[in-house]
Amino acid sequence: MSNIVSQGFAPVTLDEAMKFSEMLARSSMVPKAYQGKPEDVLVACQWGREIGLAPMQALQNIAVINGKPSVYGDAAMALVQASPVCDNIEEYMEGEDTENPIAVCIAHRKGRTPVKVTFSVQDAVRANLWGKQGPWTQYPKRMMQMRARGFALRDAFPDVLKGLITAEEAQDYPDQPAKDITPAKPANPLDILPAPVSQPENFNGTWSPEIDDDDIPETAFVNEPEPEVEEVVVTTGDWNLEIPGKPAQSYASQAEWSNAFEEMAAKVMATKLSPTDKMAKLDSLKDANKAALKRMTIEHRLAHTKELARRRTELGL
């Protein structure tokens, strides 16, 4: 016989659980991910039962993301705080006025050394999360908090969470295709030799002016060391700085033009425009000066590309 307790209806037998799951799957009151899927409802309720969530709580707080069951960060916090082994959970932000704010979570378990976990903006950048479309763009501080919380709670209370990770973390993991474990056929030793690289007939070992800057991803140079390239002075013609909507400004040398270009970009960053509008103006400035950028030495061209990528990261785009 099923039980009706303060937490709601709780089926006891498998038959009752199946009927209960089918009924919930037909309801529009459950999350869309579970509608029409009684089997998923049953599994979620079972997961909830094992970690201490009532059936409806389980459906609201357990999600299967990229094939892995996970629990939302607020529910994980509630489960841990309700456990008798939890002493306290501390959460706060460090360095909010700096370029590298840090989310901190300290999990205190009774009779154990506290577990302290931090997650910074630099950590998010290394994980390719900073500026990612979705919550990382809309609520970056909250997402950093969830990352620090998820790691700390899993390290300090693995028995309470039963191995579940936070849904916020699971959403950031790519869906990995099934790995092919079929044994490979023995390779022909000649097949592993690198193919000869053919060069154009007029190749002379220098940067081709036909290569468009658009073919070079801005992020490719963010963390790369400065190339050791011998300075080549370009003296052909004047250097004109094209400013959209304003008259062009002429400079006598590549260095003067570069300084003026970066000063103009800095002025754009100092405006009160939105990050999106600032980036649009920076891109417009770059597009208007493509001809000058192509004339530059590799060293100067990469320097401008790195600066534009840095500003894009600073704007969170």
C-alpha positions as CSV (number, residue, x, y, z in Angstrom):
1,M,0.0,0.0,0.0
2,S,1.3,3.5,-0.8
3,N,2.1,5.9,1.9
4,I,0.8,9.5,2.2
5,V,3.2,11.4,4.4
6,S,3.9,15.1,4.9
7,Q,6.2,15.0,1.9
8,G,3.4,13.9,-0.4
9,F,2.4,10.7,-2.1
10,A,5.1,8.0,-1.9
11,P,4.4,4.8,-3.9
12,V,5.7,1.6,-2.3
13,T,5.4,-1.2,-4.9
14,L,6.9,-1.1,-8.4
15,D,3.4,-1.3,-9.9
16,E,2.3,1.8,-7.9
17,A,5.5,3.5,-8.9
18,M,4.9,2.9,-12.6
19,K,1.3,4.1,-12.4
20,F,2.4,7.1,-10.5
21,S,5.2,7.9,-13.1
22,E,2.7,7.5,-16.0
23,M,0.3,9.9,-14.3
24,L,3.0,12.5,-13.7
25,A,4.4,12.1,-17.3
26,R,0.9,13.1,-18.6
27,S,0.8,16.2,-16.5
28,S,1.8,19.7,-17.6
29,M,2.8,20.5,-14.0
30,V,6.1,18.6,-14.3
31,P,9.2,20.0,-16.2
32,K,9.0,19.5,-20.0
33,A,12.0,17.2,-19.9
34,Y,9.8,14.6,-18.1
35,Q,6.5,15.1,-19.9
36,G,5.6,12.0,-21.9
37,K,8.5,10.0,-20.4
38,P,7.3,7.9,-17.5
39,E,10.5,5.9,-17.4
40,D,12.5,9.0,-16.8
41,V,10.1,10.1,-14.2
42,L,10.5,6.8,-12.4
43,V,14.3,7.0,-12.5
44,A,14.3,10.6,-11.3
45,C,12.0,9.7,-8.4
46,Q,14.3,6.8,-7.4
47,W,17.3,9.0,-7.5
48,G,15.4,11.5,-5.3
49,R,14.5,8.7,-2.9
50,E,18.2,7.7,-2.5
51,I,19.4,11.2,-1.8
52,G,16.5,12.3,0.3
53,L,14.2,14.2,-2.1
54,A,10.4,13.6,-2.3
55,P,9.1,12.7,-5.8
56,M,8.0,16.2,-6.8
57,Q,11.2,17.7,-5.4
58,A,13.2,15.2,-7.4
59,L,11.4,16.1,-10.6
60,Q,12.1,19.8,-10.0
61,N,15.7,19.4,-9.0
62,I,17.2,16.4,-10.8
63,A,18.1,16.7,-14.5
64,V,19.8,14.4,-17.0
65,I,22.3,16.4,-18.9
66,N,24.6,14.8,-21.5
67,G,23.5,11.4,-20.3
68,K,24.4,12.1,-16.6
69,P,22.0,12.7,-13.8
70,S,22.7,15.9,-11.9
71,V,21.1,18.0,-9.2
72,Y,20.7,21.8,-9.2
73,G,23.1,23.7,-7.0
74,D,20.4,25.0,-4.6
75,A,19.0,21.5,-4.1
76,A,22.5,20.2,-3.4
77,M,23.0,22.9,-0.8
78,A,19.7,22.0,0.8
79,L,20.5,18.3,0.9
80,V,23.9,18.9,2.5
81,Q,22.6,21.4,5.1
82,A,19.8,19.0,6.1
83,S,22.4,16.3,6.7
84,P,23.4,15.7,10.4
85,V,27.1,15.6,9.3
86,C,27.0,19.2,8.0
87,D,28.3,21.8,10.4
88,N,28.3,24.9,8.2
89,I,28.7,26.1,4.6
90,E,30.4,29.5,3.9
91,E,30.1,31.2,0.5
92,Y,31.5,34.6,-0.5
93,M,33.3,36.5,-3.3
94,E,36.9,37.8,-3.1
95,G,38.3,40.7,-5.1
96,E,35.1,41.9,-6.7
97,D,36.7,45.2,-7.5
98,T,39.6,43.5,-9.3
99,E,40.0,42.0,-12.8
100,N,40.0,38.5,-11.3
101,P,37.1,38.1,-8.8
102,I,37.1,34.7,-7.0
103,A,34.1,32.7,-5.7
104,V,34.8,30.9,-2.5
105,C,33.0,28.0,-0.8
106,I,34.1,26.5,2.5
107,A,32.3,23.2,3.5
108,H,32.5,22.4,7.2
109,R,31.8,18.8,8.0
110,K,31.6,17.7,11.6
111,G,34.9,16.1,12.8
112,R,36.7,16.9,9.5
113,T,39.0,19.5,8.2
114,P,37.0,22.2,6.3
115,V,37.1,21.9,2.5
116,K,37.8,25.2,0.8
117,V,37.3,25.6,-3.0
118,T,37.8,28.7,-5.1
119,F,36.8,29.4,-8.7
120,S,38.0,32.6,-10.3
121,V,37.5,34.4,-13.6
122,Q,40.9,33.1,-14.8
123,D,39.6,29.5,-14.0
124,A,36.5,30.3,-16.1
125,V,38.7,31.6,-19.0
126,R,40.9,28.5,-18.9
127,A,37.8,26.3,-19.1
128,N,36.4,28.3,-22.1
129,L,33.4,29.3,-20.0
130,W,33.9,33.1,-19.6
131,G,31.7,34.9,-22.1
132,K,30.0,31.6,-23.2
133,Q,26.5,32.3,-24.4
134,G,23.8,31.7,-21.8
135,P,24.0,31.9,-18.0
136,W,27.8,32.6,-18.2
137,T,27.1,35.8,-20.0
138,Q,23.9,36.7,-18.1
139,Y,24.8,35.7,-14.6
140,P,28.6,35.1,-14.5
141,K,28.9,35.8,-10.7
142,R,26.2,33.2,-10.0
143,M,27.8,30.6,-12.3
144,M,31.2,31.1,-10.6
145,Q,29.4,30.6,-7.2
146,M,27.8,27.4,-8.4
147,R,31.2,26.0,-9.7
148,A,32.9,26.6,-6.3
149,R,29.9,25.2,-4.4
150,G,29.6,22.1,-6.6
151,F,33.3,21.1,-6.1
152,A,33.3,21.9,-2.4
153,L,30.1,19.9,-1.6
154,R,31.2,16.9,-3.7
155,D,34.6,16.8,-2.0
156,A,33.2,17.2,1.6
157,F,29.9,15.3,1.3
158,P,30.1,12.6,-1.4
159,D,28.0,10.3,0.6
160,V,25.2,12.8,0.9
161,L,25.1,13.6,-2.8
162,K,25.6,10.0,-3.9
163,G,28.0,11.0,-6.6
164,L,25.7,13.5,-8.3
165,I,27.3,16.6,-9.8
166,T,25.5,20.0,-10.0
167,A,23.4,20.6,-13.1
168,E,25.1,24.0,-13.6
169,E,28.4,22.1,-14.0
170,A,26.9,19.3,-16.2
171,Q,25.5,21.9,-18.6
172,D,29.1,23.1,-19.4
173,Y,30.4,19.7,-20.4
174,P,30.1,18.9,-24.1
175,D,28.1,15.8,-25.1
176,Q,30.7,13.2,-25.8
177,P,30.0,10.7,-28.6
178,A,30.3,7.0,-27.9
179,K,33.9,5.9,-28.2
180,D,34.7,3.4,-30.9
181,I,36.6,0.5,-29.2
182,T,36.9,-1.6,-32.3
183,P,40.5,-2.8,-32.6
184,A,42.3,-1.0,-35.4
185,K,43.8,-2.9,-38.3
186,P,47.6,-3.0,-38.4
187,A,48.8,0.1,-40.1
188,N,51.1,0.1,-43.1
189,P,54.4,1.7,-41.7
190,L,54.5,3.9,-44.8
191,D,51.0,5.3,-44.0
192,I,52.4,7.1,-40.8
193,L,54.9,9.1,-42.8
194,P,53.9,12.8,-43.1
195,A,52.8,13.8,-46.5
196,P,55.1,16.2,-48.3
197,V,54.1,19.8,-48.0
198,S,53.9,21.7,-51.3
199,Q,54.7,25.4,-51.4
200,P,53.5,27.9,-54.1
201,E,56.0,28.5,-56.8
202,N,56.5,32.0,-55.7
203,F,56.8,31.2,-52.0
204,N,59.9,32.9,-50.4
205,G,59.4,32.2,-46.8
206,T,57.6,35.5,-45.9
207,W,54.1,36.3,-44.8
208,S,51.8,36.4,-47.8
209,P,49.9,39.7,-48.2
210,E,47.0,37.8,-49.7
211,I,46.2,36.2,-46.3
212,D,43.2,37.9,-44.8
213,D,43.2,38.8,-41.1
214,D,39.7,37.4,-40.9
215,D,41.2,33.9,-41.4
216,I,43.2,34.3,-38.1
217,P,41.0,33.7,-35.0
218,E,41.5,36.5,-32.5
219,T,41.6,34.0,-29.6
220,A,44.5,32.1,-31.2
221,F,47.0,34.7,-29.9
222,V,45.6,35.6,-26.4
223,N,48.0,33.3,-24.5
224,E,50.7,32.9,-27.1
225,P,54.2,34.3,-26.5
226,E,55.4,37.4,-28.4
227,P,57.0,36.2,-31.7
228,E,60.6,36.9,-32.1
229,V,60.5,38.7,-35.4
230,E,63.1,41.1,-36.7
231,E,61.6,44.5,-37.1
232,V,61.0,45.4,-40.7
233,V,60.4,49.1,-41.4
234,V,57.7,49.9,-43.9
235,T,58.2,53.2,-45.6
236,T,56.0,53.0,-48.6
237,G,53.4,55.8,-48.6
238,D,51.6,57.5,-45.7
239,W,49.7,55.7,-43.0
240,N,46.1,56.8,-42.9
241,L,43.9,56.0,-39.9
242,E,40.3,55.6,-41.1
243,I,37.8,56.6,-38.4
244,P,34.2,55.6,-39.4
245,G,32.1,58.8,-39.8
246,K,35.1,61.1,-39.5
247,P,37.9,62.4,-41.7
248,A,41.0,60.1,-42.0
249,Q,44.1,61.0,-40.0
250,S,47.6,60.6,-41.6
251,Y,50.7,59.5,-39.9
252,A,54.3,59.3,-41.1
253,S,55.2,55.9,-39.7
254,Q,53.8,52.5,-38.8
255,A,54.6,53.1,-35.1
256,E,52.7,56.4,-35.0
257,W,49.7,54.8,-36.8
258,S,49.7,51.9,-34.3
259,N,49.7,54.2,-31.3
260,A,46.9,56.3,-32.7
261,F,44.9,53.1,-33.6
262,E,45.2,51.8,-30.0
263,E,44.4,55.3,-28.5
264,M,41.2,55.3,-30.6
265,A,40.3,51.8,-29.4
266,A,40.9,52.9,-25.8
267,K,38.5,55.9,-26.2
268,V,35.8,53.5,-27.4
269,M,36.4,51.3,-24.3
270,A,36.1,54.4,-22.0
271,T,32.6,55.3,-23.4
272,K,29.4,54.5,-21.5
273,L,28.1,52.4,-24.4
274,S,27.0,48.8,-23.7
275,P,29.6,46.0,-24.2
276,T,27.9,44.9,-27.4
277,D,27.9,48.5,-28.9
278,K,31.6,49.0,-27.8
279,M,32.6,45.7,-29.6
280,A,30.6,46.8,-32.7
281,K,32.6,50.1,-32.8
282,L,35.9,48.2,-32.3
283,D,35.1,45.8,-35.1
284,S,34.0,48.8,-37.3
285,L,37.4,50.5,-36.6
286,K,39.3,47.3,-37.5
287,D,37.3,46.8,-40.7
288,A,37.8,50.4,-41.9
289,N,41.6,49.9,-41.5
290,K,42.1,46.5,-43.1
291,A,44.3,47.9,-45.8
292,A,46.7,49.5,-43.3
293,L,46.7,46.4,-41.1
294,K,47.7,44.2,-44.1
295,R,50.7,46.4,-44.8
296,M,52.1,45.9,-41.3
297,T,54.8,43.6,-40.2
298,I,53.7,40.4,-38.6
299,E,54.7,41.6,-35.1
300,H,52.6,44.7,-35.2
301,R,49.6,42.9,-36.8
302,L,49.6,40.2,-34.1
303,A,49.9,42.9,-31.4
304,H,46.7,44.6,-32.7
305,T,44.9,41.2,-32.9
306,K,45.9,40.3,-29.4
307,E,44.7,43.7,-28.1
308,L,41.3,43.3,-29.8
309,A,40.9,39.8,-28.4
310,R,41.8,41.1,-24.9
311,R,39.2,43.8,-25.1
312,R,36.6,41.3,-26.3
313,T,37.3,39.2,-23.2
314,E,37.2,42.3,-21.0
315,L,33.7,43.1,-22.3
316,G,32.6,39.5,-21.7
317,L,31.8,38.8,-25.3
